[in-house]
Amino acid sequence: MKFVKIHGIGNDYIFINGFEEKLVEKTLPDLARKMSKRHFGIGSDGIILILPSKKADFKMRIFNADGSEAEMCGNGIRGFAKYVHEKGLTDKKEITVETLAGIIKPTILKDKVKVDMGEPILDAAKIPTTEKGQLVDFPLEVDNKCYHITTVSMGNPHAVVFVESFNFDVADVGSAIENHPLFPKKTNVEFIEIINDKELGMQVWERGSGVTLACGTGACAAAVASVLNKKSGRRVTVHLIGGDLDIEWNEKDNHVYMTGPAEIVFEGEWKG
């Protein structure tokens, strides 16, 4: 099986061309677990499948490193656009991609990819959580500590926590919030440090993958949460461990736009 390794500011995925490779549905979770192991496999935050679609130009499926299937991935969709464009699957600069989060529209720019991520979902029941309404600065008790979270869905669930600094164990707190009963389908967790009204620092715990260097949907959720909490403007640069993303929550159409790089790292064949 041929594959291509692509990362978006350190959030790395193994891309498999479903137009050419034979994929067996029941084996996909185990395939993701095996390929994603960093010492015994290729190493990644998960695998992404490029597939035909009846609704859009292409279909994208994402399996996390633990074998669970994800609705969307912001860094992954940029890598997806990079793959189909550079591999000659399309000559369009703007494409439509079917995902479990709906139709996503990436646009190839000179050295980056801009993605229309659609409208954020703020209804707590739809994120989903066990609460109703909007959860903005919502007190959540975890391990006898209270964290104030803002919940946002970008097609996948996010809990955004504003912090003064990152002098705590992101893995411990992130894992505890991910698995809190408030989130029936678990959640991604973003820890945000406000630098100024145009810049955010971010560290992330990704549902199904753990601590990662970046999360595109998480950066979008963080920007939305920052506006809701009156901590930033609608256009921000989000500084992640792996690099920067430019995020805009457009006031006219209510869509969130994400712009950032995607780089092909290497290509190979999987013998496993």
Secondary structure, 3 states (H helix, E strand, C coil): CEEEEEEECCEEEEEEECCCCCCCHHHHHHHHHHHHCCCCCCCCCEEEEEECCCCCCEEEEEEECCCCEECCCHHHHHHHHHHHHHCCCCCCCECCEEECCEEEEEEECCCCEEEECCCCECCHHHCCCCCCCCCCCEEEEECCEEEEEEEEECCCEEEEEECCCCCCCHHHHHHHHHCCCCCCCCCEEEEEEEEECCEEEEEEEECCCEEECCCHHHHHHHHHHHHHCCCCCCEEEEEECCEEEEEEECCCCCCEEEEECCEEEEEEECCC
